[in-house]
Amino acid sequence: MSSESLSSRRNARIFVPIVTSPLGYRIRGSWFYRFIIFPVGQILLFIIAGTLLLTALSYLLAAAVPEPRPGIVLADQISRQLPGMILSGISLGFVYAMIALGYTLVYGVLKFINFAHSEIFMVGSIVGFEFMRRLFDSGSLGAWNPVILIITVVLAGMLVSGLLAVVIERVAYRPLRGAPRLVPLITAIGISFLIQDGVRAIEALTRNDFNLTYPTNQISWLNTPIPMTFNGAVAGGFNLGGTSFDEIGADGVAYDEFFLGETAHDTLTVGGITLGGTPIRARDVSVGETEFETLTIGERNLEDISGASNVVNIRVTSIIIVVGAMLMLVVLNWFVNGTKTGRGIRAVSQDQSTAGLMGINVNRMVSITFFVGGAFGGAAGALFGLNVGTVTPYVGFIPGLKAFTAAVLGGIGNITGALLGGLTLGLIEAFLNGILAYFPALGQRYTDIFAFSVLILILIFRPSGLLGERVDEKV
C-alpha cells in the first residue's frame, strides 16, 4: 500500500513538459488535486471508457444480428435503451465496487479472502431495514428530512457492519493468523453460514418473517422517478444543448401559455438533454378553450418531436447510490493516502514484522482495515436495500460473489482495480440485460453466464487482472 496506490499510469509524452513543470508539480502535490480532482476524474474516466467500449460492441452486435426477432431492429432498441442501460450499469457497478473494496482491503493486508464479507454486506442491508421499519412503526418516518434520513440509514449500516467485521477478525481470524492460508479461508466460509442463519433466526423470532421489505413505498420522494429527456420537448427542468421557446402554435395560432393537466406553462425547451421537468406529449397539452388538430413548436410538429424523443426515468435511489459511493471512495482515498493511520495500514500490508519493529501496532491496523472494509460493505448493503426494496438473510451471496469477481477482475489487492472491476462488471451486466431480452433463445437469465465468461477470458490472458495484483503497492 504505497501513497501512489491510486496513481495513474505513466503520462503520455505530449503531457510530460506540463506535468514536470513547477506549476505541474505544485498542482499534483496539492491536497485538492490528490484527494478530490484525481480520484473523481479517475472514476469518470473509467465510466466513460467502459461506456464507449460496450456501446461500440453493442452496435457491432446489432450490425451482425440486425433483427433477432421479427419486427425488432436491434440497433433502434439499443439507441432507445442506451441511456437507461448506462445509468443502471453505473449504479450497479458502484455497489459492486463498494463491496469489492472490502475484499481487496483485507487481502492487501492479510493476503487472504474474507468470504464472510458478503454476509457483512447483508447485515448492512438488514440494519437499514430495521432502522427505517422502526421509524415507520413509530409514525415518525415521514417527519425526517430526506437527506438526513438517507445519511443516517447508511451510517447505521456502516457502523454495525464495521463493528461486526472487527469482531469476526478478533474472534475467528486473529488466532489463525500464522496458520496455513486454507485454514482461515475455511473459517471465513463457516462464519458466513453462521451469520446467515443467525440473522434468519433473529428476524424469524422477532418478526416471524425473514423476507424484509423496506418501507420506501411510504416515502413519495423515493418513489417518484426523475425523467431525463433526450431530444424531446420539455416544460421546466435543467436543459443542456436545447432551444427555448415562449410560445406554442395550435392550428397556426400562436399562444404564449399552455396547460399540462391543470398546470400552466409559458416556456418550453426542445432538443438536447433535459433533467427533470415534464416531457410534453400532444395528447397532454391544452391551449386556451378551443379544440385543435395540430400543435407546433417553432416550425416542427409536436407529434414528430415526441416520436423522436427518448425519456429515461431515473430512480432517486440510483442517484443516491452514485453520489454516496463517489463521496465514500473520495474519503477512502484520503484516508489511505493522506492520513497517519492510512500510512500505518500501508506499512503493515508491505511487511508486518518490519512495521511492528517500527512501532506500528499491527493488530490495531488490521482491526481498522477490517472496520473500514466492513463499513463499506454495510454502506453498500443499506444502499442496495433502499434500491431493491426487499432483503433477506441470503441476499448477500450473489452480490458478494459478483463483487469478489470484480475485485479479481480489476486486480485483487488494488483499490483502483476494485473500482474498475466493479464498474466494468456493472456496465456489462446492465448492457447484457438490455440486449439479451431480444434474443428468444437466450434471455436475461444468461446475463451471468456471459459476464463471468468475460472474467474467464480476462484471467486467461491476464491472470493478475486488468490493473494487476498489488504486491508492494497494495490497496
JOCOR-V437978 format. One line per field, one symbol per residue. psi: psi as a letter, one per 30 degrees, with the letter a starting at -180 (. if undefined). A space follows every 10 residues. Layout:
# JOCOR-V437978
psi = ???
This chain:
# JOCOR-V437978
psi = jlfgfglllk lleffeeeeg leeeeeeffk eeeefdeeee eeeeeeeeee eeeeeeeefe eeeeieiflk fjjeeeeeee feeeeeeeee eeeeeeeeef eeeeeeefef hlkiffeefe eeeeeeeeee eeeeeeefgg effkkeeeee eeeeeeeeee eeeeeeeeee eeeefgegll ffefeeeeee eeeeeeeeee eeeeeefgkg jkkkhfffje fffjljkjkk hakkkalkkj gakkkglkkj hfkkkgklkj bgkkkfllkk lakkkaajkk keffkkkbgl llekkkjcgk keeeeefflk kkjkkeeeee eeeeeeeeee eeeeeefgle eeeeeeeefe jeeeeefggk jeeeeeeeee eeeeeeeeee eeeeeeefek llfgffeeee eeeeeeeeef jkgjeeeeee eeeeeeeeee eeeeeffgjf fdlffgeeee efeeeeeefe fifglefkkk efil.
